[in-house]
Amino acid sequence: MLFVCYPKCSTCQKAKKWLEANDIVFTERHIKENNPTSEELKTWHKQSGLPLKRFFNTSGQLYRKLKLKDKLPHMNEDEKYSLLASDGMLVKRPILIGDDFVLVGFKEAEWKTTLDIE
């Protein structure tokens, strides 16, 4: 599994501790140093079944600074993928990618269900 995170993010730290506590093997990827590409984001988006808006870090400073709340509704999908790929801080995190799932954001109940953990 691939765990895409920002190490300074408290939610990412919580998710990482949870993965380790549950003996989940994963590869960690720093989202700011190794930003997801448009192609990766397209793949993850399709695999997740989530609306593309869920991939945006809507509570982030950069999201607010760029006034994306107002701009996103007028952008097409390719423009949104390019924007997400331009800066890891725009991407909602953590993201956990497995062979047949993509989890965006850390919701313990959702992760337990997906990873089949009691």
SULGI-V971018 format. One record per residue. N is the residue number from 1. PSI is psi as a letter, one per 40 degrees, with the letter a starting at -180 (none if undefined). OMEGA is omega in radians with two decimals (NA if undefined). NEAR is the number of other ideal C-beta (glycine too) atoms within 10 Angstrom. Layout:
# SULGI-V971018
n->N psi->PSI omega->OMEGA near->NEAR
n->N psi->PSI omega->OMEGA near->NEAR
This chain:
# SULGI-V971018
n->1 psi->i omega->3.10 near->14
n->2 psi->h omega->3.13 near->14
n->3 psi->h omega->-3.11 near->19
n->4 psi->h omega->-3.02 near->26
n->5 psi->i omega->2.99 near->23
n->6 psi->h omega->-3.00 near->20
n->7 psi->d omega->-3.13 near->12
n->8 psi->e omega->-3.11 near->9
n->9 psi->h omega->-3.09 near->18
n->10 psi->d omega->3.11 near->9
n->11 psi->d omega->3.10 near->15
n->12 psi->d omega->3.12 near->21
n->13 psi->d omega->3.12 near->15
n->14 psi->d omega->-3.14 near->13
n->15 psi->d omega->-3.14 near->24
n->16 psi->d omega->3.10 near->19
n->17 psi->d omega->3.13 near->10
n->18 psi->d omega->3.12 near->16
n->19 psi->d omega->-3.13 near->20
n->20 psi->d omega->3.13 near->11
n->21 psi->d omega->3.14 near->9
n->22 psi->e omega->3.09 near->12
n->23 psi->f omega->3.09 near->7
n->24 psi->h omega->3.12 near->16
n->25 psi->h omega->-3.11 near->7
n->26 psi->i omega->3.02 near->17
n->27 psi->h omega->-3.11 near->9
n->28 psi->h omega->3.13 near->13
n->29 psi->h omega->-3.13 near->17
n->30 psi->h omega->-2.99 near->14
n->31 psi->d omega->-3.13 near->23
n->32 psi->d omega->3.14 near->14
n->33 psi->d omega->-3.10 near->9
n->34 psi->g omega->-3.06 near->10
n->35 psi->i omega->3.07 near->19
n->36 psi->i omega->3.09 near->21
n->37 psi->i omega->3.07 near->13
n->38 psi->d omega->-3.12 near->15
n->39 psi->d omega->3.10 near->10
n->40 psi->d omega->-3.13 near->17
n->41 psi->d omega->3.09 near->21
n->42 psi->d omega->-3.13 near->17
n->43 psi->d omega->-3.12 near->14
n->44 psi->d omega->3.14 near->21
n->45 psi->d omega->-3.14 near->20
n->46 psi->d omega->-3.12 near->11
n->47 psi->d omega->-3.07 near->14
n->48 psi->d omega->-3.06 near->17
n->49 psi->e omega->-3.11 near->9
n->50 psi->i omega->3.01 near->16
n->51 psi->i omega->-3.10 near->9
n->52 psi->d omega->3.14 near->17
n->53 psi->d omega->-3.14 near->12
n->54 psi->e omega->3.13 near->13
n->55 psi->e omega->3.12 near->24
n->56 psi->h omega->3.08 near->20
n->57 psi->g omega->-3.01 near->22
n->58 psi->e omega->3.12 near->14
n->59 psi->e omega->-3.10 near->8
n->60 psi->i omega->3.14 near->19
n->61 psi->d omega->-3.10 near->9
n->62 psi->d omega->3.10 near->13
n->63 psi->d omega->-3.13 near->19
n->64 psi->d omega->-3.11 near->12
n->65 psi->d omega->-3.13 near->8
n->66 psi->e omega->3.14 near->15
n->67 psi->f omega->-3.06 near->9
n->68 psi->d omega->3.10 near->20
n->69 psi->d omega->-3.13 near->11
n->70 psi->d omega->-3.04 near->8
n->71 psi->d omega->-3.05 near->12
n->72 psi->d omega->-3.11 near->17
n->73 psi->d omega->-3.10 near->8
n->74 psi->e omega->-3.12 near->7
n->75 psi->i omega->3.06 near->14
n->76 psi->i omega->-3.07 near->8
n->77 psi->d omega->-3.12 near->10
n->78 psi->d omega->3.10 near->10
n->79 psi->d omega->3.13 near->12
n->80 psi->d omega->3.10 near->21
n->81 psi->d omega->3.14 near->21
n->82 psi->d omega->3.13 near->14
n->83 psi->d omega->3.11 near->19
n->84 psi->d omega->-3.11 near->24
n->85 psi->e omega->-3.08 near->18
n->86 psi->d omega->-3.10 near->13
n->87 psi->h omega->-3.12 near->16
n->88 psi->d omega->-3.12 near->21
n->89 psi->e omega->3.07 near->16
n->90 psi->e omega->-3.04 near->21
n->91 psi->h omega->3.07 near->26
n->92 psi->h omega->-3.12 near->21
n->93 psi->i omega->-0.07 near->23
n->94 psi->i omega->3.02 near->25
n->95 psi->h omega->3.08 near->25
n->96 psi->h omega->-3.08 near->23
n->97 psi->h omega->3.07 near->21
n->98 psi->a omega->-3.12 near->14
n->99 psi->d omega->-3.04 near->6
n->100 psi->f omega->3.12 near->6
n->101 psi->i omega->3.00 near->15
n->102 psi->h omega->3.10 near->20
n->103 psi->h omega->-3.10 near->22
n->104 psi->h omega->-3.06 near->21
n->105 psi->i omega->-3.11 near->17
n->106 psi->h omega->3.00 near->22
n->107 psi->h omega->-2.99 near->13
n->108 psi->d omega->-3.12 near->11
n->109 psi->d omega->3.14 near->7
n->110 psi->d omega->3.14 near->12
n->111 psi->d omega->3.12 near->20
n->112 psi->d omega->-3.12 near->13
n->113 psi->d omega->-3.10 near->11
n->114 psi->d omega->-3.10 near->15
n->115 psi->e omega->3.10 near->16
n->116 psi->f omega->3.12 near->6
n->117 psi->h omega->-3.12 near->13
n->118 psi->none omega->NA near->4
